[in-house]
Amino acid sequence: MPEKSPSALGLALTFLRSKRGWSKKRLAGALGMGDRSLLSRYERGHQLNRERLEALIAPLGYPPEAVEVLLLADRLISAEPRETAALPAGLSPEERGRIGEAAMVAGWTAAEWVYEELIRRTVAEQAEAARREAEELWARLKAAGREDRRALIAVFPEFRSPALAVRVCAASLRAAAHDAREARALAELALAIGERVPEAEGLRSRTLGYCWAHAGNARRVGNDLDGADEAFARAWELWGAGGEAGSGEAGSGLLPEWKVLSLEASLRRAERRFPEALEALDRARTACGDDRTAAAQILLKKEQVFEVLGDTEGALAALAEAAPLVETSEDLRLRFSLRFKTANNLYHLERYTESAALLPGVRALAVQDANELDLLRVLWLEARVAAGQGRMDEAIAGLEQVRRKFADLGLPYDAALAGLDLAVLWLKAGRTPEVRRLAVEMEAVFRARKVHREALAALALFCDAAQRETATVELARRVIGELERARRSAPLEERPR
C-alpha cells in the first residue's frame, strides 16, 4: 500500500525550514518544543492548519505570503481534478498537466515582472529622495567658502552621502564647460565626500570610482591628459572593487556606470584614441538601459567622434539613431543639438537643400532657449548654406556679421574660420583687396589671443599669401580644415563657450 503523501502545508513547512538551513532540532528549540517529533508530525501534515503553519515559520523570518506562493505552486503541480461538465470526456491527466504547467509559467512570469518593476520603482523613488536632500545640502556647501566646505564635511554626517558626492560631481561637470580650475576643485571636493561615505565598503568604492571619473574629466578639460588617464585607471580600480555591493539597489539609482564610460570616451577622443572612444560609448549605450535621455546624450557624443574622424556619414547615422529619443524629450538643449548637428553635417555633404529645410526649426529652438551663442552659430550655418545655394550677397552679409561677433566674444578660432569662409567667397568673386584687408584683421585677432602654434602657423600661411595676392580658394579651404583640427584639440580656454 503506497505511503500517504505529506500535505501541501507540511511540504511548505519542510521547504521553508530546509531553505533556511535549519534542522528540526533547531526550529523546535526556537519554538520552545521539548519534543522535536511533534515538528516531524507537522511536516507530514498531521493536525497542521494554515494558522499553525504561520506560527511555526515565524522564527524563520518568512512573511505569510511565502506560504501562499508554495501552496499555489502545489495546486498547479498537482492539477487536482475539477468539474468539466461541458466536455463529455472530461480532461485527461496529461491535459490537466499541460494546463497546470502553462498556468504556472504565466504566473511566475507575471510575478517576476511585478517584482522587478516594484524594485525599479522603489529604487527610483529612493534615489530621487536622496537627490532632493543632496540638492539642499549642496546649496549649503556652495554658500560656504572652500575651507569651510571641508570643515562641514568633517563635522556633520549628513554631508557624507553618496548622493551629495554625485551632486558635486554634476557641478564639476557643468563647470568644465567654462572653468577647468573650478571643475577640478569641485571634483576634489566630491572625492573628499566620497572618502567619508559611511555606507557599506562596496558602495563607498563605487562612489569613489564615480568621483575619480569626474576628477579625470576635470583634468582632461585642463589639458592634463596624463593626469586624466591616471584618474580613470583609479576610477575603474575602485569601481571593480565595489563588486556586487556597489552595483546593487543602493548604488544603481545614483551611480550610473554609463556616465563613467561616457566620460572616459571624452578622454579617449581628446587623446585621439578613437576606436577606444567608440567602444566606450557602445558600452555606455548598453549600460544605460531604458534611460532615453542618457542614450540620446551618448549618441550625440558618438557623433562628435565621427565628426573628428571626418566621417560625416557615420555622424549622420548616430544622429538618426538619436532622433527618436531626442524628439520626444522636453530637453531643449538636446533637441537643438540634434537638429543643428544634423543640418551642419548635411551642409558638409553639400546637401544644401536638406540642410536649409531644417534651419528654421533650429533657429526657433535657439530663440526659445535664449542662447546668444547658439543663435550666432545658426546664423553662421545659414550663411554657409546660402553660399552653397548661390545666394552670395546673403552669405557675405551673414559671414561678416558672424566674424565680427565672434571676435568681440573672444573666440579666435571661430572668428578666423568665419573669416576664411568669407575669404573663399571673395576669392571666387575676384575681390582680392578685401581678402588682403580681411587677412590683416584675422591675424591681429589671432595674435592677440593665446592659441595653438599650429593654428597660428596655418593662418599665417594664408595671411602671407593674401598679402601677396596669391591666396586661392583651395588654400583657404585647406587652412579651414587645419584650423578645425586645431580647434578640437585646443585647451579649454580657447574653445567655443
N, C-alpha and C positions, 0 to 999 in steps of 0.2 A: 504494500500500500504506500503511495507516494507521500513524502513528508509534507505537512502543511506549510505553505509559504508564509513568511512574515508579512504583516500588514504594511500598507503604504506608510502609516505613521511610524511603525517600527523601523522600516528601512530608512526613513528620513532621519530618525534618531541615530541610527548606526552611521549613516553617511556623514552627518554633521559632526559627530564625535570623532570619527576617523579623520575627517578633513582637517580638524584642528590638531591632530596628532595626540589626542588624549586617550589613555587607556580607560577601561571600565572602572578600574580601581580609583584612578584619579578623579573621574567625574563623580563617582559615588561619594568619594570623600568630600568634594566640593559641595555636594548636595546634602551632606550630613547623613548619608545612608550607612548604617552599620553593616548591612549585608549587600554586597555588590551583585549577588544572584538576582536580587529584585530588578536591578538595571538590565540584566540579561533577559529576564522575562519581558520587560518593557520593550526591549529591542525585537523580541519575537512577536510583539503586538498584543501581549496579554494585558487586559484591563487598561489599555492606553487610549486616551482620547486627545482631542486637539488641545484642550486647555492644559492637561497634564504635560503634553509634549512641550509646549511653550515654556512651562516652568522648568522642565528638565534641561532644556538647551540654554537657559538664561546664563549659567556660568560660562558658556562657550562664547558669549558675546554676539550671537546672531540675532537679527531682527525677526519678528514673526513672518515677514514677507518671504524669508528664506524657506520656511516650511511650505508656503503656498506654491512657490516655484517647483519644489520637489514633488508635491502632490499633483501638480499639473502634468509634470513630466511622466509620472506613473500612470495617470489616466490616459495620456496619449500613447504610451508604450503598450499598456495593457489592452487598449482598444476594446473595452467592455462592450458586449452586445447591447444594442438598443432596438427599440421597436422600429421596424421598417415596413409598416403595413402597405405602403404604396407600391412596394416591389413584391410580386408574388413569391419569388425565390429567396427574398432577403439578401443579405450581404455575406459573401464568403469571408472566412478568416483572412485570406490574402488581401481581399479588397479593403477590409477594415484596417489591416496593417498598413496598406498604402495610404489610406486616408489619414490615419494617425501620424504616419511619417511626414506627410505633406503639411498637416496642421502644426506639427512640432517645428518643422523648418521655418514655416511662416511666422510662428510665434517667436522663435528665437531671433529671427531676422528683425522683426519689429521691435523686440525688446532691446537688441543690441543698438539699433538706430536711436531709440529713445534714450538709452543710457548714454551713448556718445554725445547726443545732442544736448542733453541736460548738463553733461560735464562741460561741453564747449560753452554753453550759455553761462554757467556758473563761473568758469574761469574768466570769461569776458567781463562779467559783472564785477568780479573781484579786482581784475586788472584796471577797470575803469574807475572803481572807487579808489584804488591806490594812486592812479594818475591824478585824480582830483585833489587828493591830500598832498601829493608831491607838488602840484601847481601852487598850492598855498605856501608850502614850505620854501619853494624856490623864490616866491615873491619876498619872503622874509630874508633869505640869503642874499638875494640880489640887492636889496636895500642896504645891506651891511657892507662895510669895507672889506678888502681882500683878506686882511689878517683876522678880522672879526668873523669872517665866514668859517675859517679853520677852527676858531675857538668855539663857535656854535656847534660844529660837528663833533668836537671833542667832548663837549659838556652835555649836550642834550641828545638822548637816544633817538628821538623822532627824526633827527637829521641823518640817520644811518640806514636808510631803507634802500632797497634795490630800485624802487620806483623813483626816488629822488635822484639817484645816480643816473638813471636813464633820462630824467628831465634835464639834468645839467649837460648830459651828452647832446641832447637835442639843441640846447642853447649854443654849445660849441659848434655844432654843425651849421647853425644859422650864421654864427659869427665868421665862419670860414669863408663865406662869400665876400667878405669885405675887410676882415682884420685877422691876419694869421696869428698875431701875438695873442689877441683876446681868445681866439679859438683854442690855442694851446693852453692858456691859463685855465680856461673852463674845463678842458679835458683833464687837466691835472687835478682840478677840484673834484671832478667826478671820480677819479681814481682814489682820492682821499676818502670819499664817502664809501666807495666800494670796499676798500680795505677794512672798514669798520662795520660792514654789514653783519649783524649778529645771527642771521639765519644759518641753516644747515650748510656745511662746508661746500657741498656741490653747488648750491645756489650762489654762494659767495664767489666761487671760482668763475661761474658763468657771468656774474655781474662784472667782475674784474676783467674778464676777457672782452666783454662788450665795451667797457670803458677804454681798454687798451686799443681797441679798434678805432675808437674816436680820437685817441691820442695820436695814432698813426695817421689818421686823416688830417689832423691839425698840422702835423709835421709835413705832410705832403704839400699842403697849400702854402706852407712856409718854405717850400723848395728844399726841404731836408729829406731827400728820398731815401738815403741810407738809414736815417733815424726812423723813418716811416716803416721801412722794411723790417727793422728790428722790433718795432712796436707790434706789427702784425704777427710776427713769429711768436711773441709773448702772448698776444691775444688768443691765438689758436692753441697754444700750450695750455693756457688756463681754461679755455672753452672745453677742450678734451678732458681735462682733469675734473670738470664738473660732472661728467658722466650722466647717468640716468637721473640722478637727483636734480641736477641743474636744468635738465631738459623737461622735467615733469610739469605738473599742473601749476606749481608755484611760479616757475620761471617762464613758461611758454607764452603767457599772455603779455609779458613785459619785455622779454629779451629775444626779439626775433632774429633768428640766425641769418635770414635773408639780408638784413641790414648790414651785418658784419661782412658777408660775401660781396654785397654791393659796394661797400667802402673799399674793400680790397681791390675790386675791379677798377675803381678810380685810380688807385695807386699803380696797378699794372699798366693801365693806359698811359699814365704820366711817365712810366718807365719805358714805354713803347714795347711792352711785352704783350702784344695784342692777343695772341691765342689764349694766353692765361687770363686776360681780362674777359674775353668772351666766354671762356669756360666757367669763370667765377659767376658771371651773370646768368648763365644757363643753370648753374646750381642754385643761385638765388631765386630764379624763376620757379624751380621745383619746390624750394623750401618755403616760399610764401603761400603756397596752397591756394585757398579760395579768396585771398585778400586782393581784390581787384585793383585797388589804388596802388598797392605795392607792386603788383605785376606791371601796371602801366609805367610806374617810375623806372622799373628795371628795364623795360623795353625801350624807353626813351634814352636811358643811359647806353643801351646797346647800340642805338642809332648813332650816338656820339662816337663810339669806337669805329663803326663803319665809316663815319664821316672823316675821321683822322686817317683811316686807311685809304680814303679816296674811293671807297666802294659805295657809290650813290645808290645803286640798285639794292644793295644789302640794307642801306639805311632806310630806303622806302619800304622794304619788306618788313623791317622791325616796326616802323610807324604804322603800317597797315595792320599788323598783329595787335598793336596797342590801341588802335582806333575804337573798337567796340568797348574796350574797358574805359577809355577816357571820355568818350562822348556821353556816356550815362553818368559821369561824375559831376559833382557840383563844384569841383576844384577848378577855378578859372585859370590858374597858372598852368595846370596840366593841359587844359583844353587849348590855351593859347600856344603852349609849347608844341603840342602835336600838330596843330594846323600851320603854324609858322614854319616848323621844320619841314613839313610836307611840301608847302609851297616853295620853300628855299631849295629843296632837293630837286623838285620839278624844274625850277629855273636852271639849276646846274646841268640838268639833262637837256636843256634847251626846249623843254615842253612848256613854252611861254603861255599858251592859251589856257592850259590846265592850271598853271600857277596863278595867272591873272584871275581865274574864276574863284579861287579860294581867298584872294586878298581882301575883299570887302568884309568877309566874316572874320578874318584875322584882325583887321583894323577895329572892328566892332568890339572884339574881346579886349584889345589893348585899351580902348576908350573906357570900357566898362570897369576894367581893373585900375584905371587911372595911373598907368605906369608910363612915365615920360620916356624912359629909355626904350621900352618896348615899342612905343609909337614911333620913335626915331628909327628903329630897326625896320619897322614896317614900311616907313617912307623910303628907306634905302632899297628894300626889296622891290617896292613899287617902281622906283626909278630904274632899277636894273631890268625889270620885266618890260617896262616901257621901251627901254633901249633895245631889248631883244625883239620887240614887236615893231621897231622902226619909228617910234614916236620920240624923235631925238630932242626936240625942244623941251618936252615934258621931262624927259630923262635928265637933261643937263640942269634944268632948274632944280629938280629934286636932289641931284647929287651935290650941287653947290651948297644947298641948304644943309644937307646931311653932313658934309665935310666940315663946314664952319661950326656946326653944333657939337660934333664930336671933339673938335679942337678945344672949344670952350669948356667942355666937360672933362678935359684932361685925359682923353682916350686916344693916344697917339696912333696905335695900330689901326683902329677903325678910321680915324681921320685920314691916315695915309692910304688905306685901302679904298675908301670912298674917293679920295683924290685921284688914285690910279684908274678907278672906273671912269672918272670924268676925263682923265687924260686920254684914255682909249677912244672916247667919243670925239674929242677934239683932234686927235691924230687922224682919225678916219676922215674928219672934215677938213684936214689940212691947216688947222689953226695952231701952228707951231709956236707963235708968240705967247698964246695963252698957256700952252703946255710948259714953256720955259718959266713963265711967271709962277705957275702953279707949283712947279718943282722947287723953286726957291722957297716958297711958303711952307711946303711939306717938310723940307729939310730943316728949316728953322724950328718947326714944331717938334720934329723928332729929336733934334739935338738938345732941345730944352728939357727932354724927359730922359730918365734912366731906362734905357731899353736894351734888348739883346744886341750884342755886337753884330751877330749875323743879320738881324733885321736891319740895322743901320747900314751895313755894307750893301745889302740888296737895294735899299732905297737910294743910297749914294750912287750906285751904278746907273740907276735910271735918271737921277737928277743930273749927273755929269753928261749923259747922252742928250738930255733935254736942253742943257745949256749950249751944247754944240749943235743942237737941232738935228741930231742923228737918232733920236729916240723913235722907236717903231711900236706898232700895236703889239707885235709878238713879244718885244722886250717888256712892255708894260704888263702883259698877261703873265709872263714868266716871273716877274717880280711880285705880282699879286699872289701867285702860288707860293713863293718863298716867304712872303710876309704872313700868309695864312698859317704856314707850318710853324713859323717863329712865334706867332701869337699863341698857338696852342700849348707851346712849351714854355711860355713866359712865366716869370714869378707872379704871385697873386696880385701885387700892386700894379702890375702892368696890364692885367687882363680887364675885359669889359666888366663893369659893375652892374 
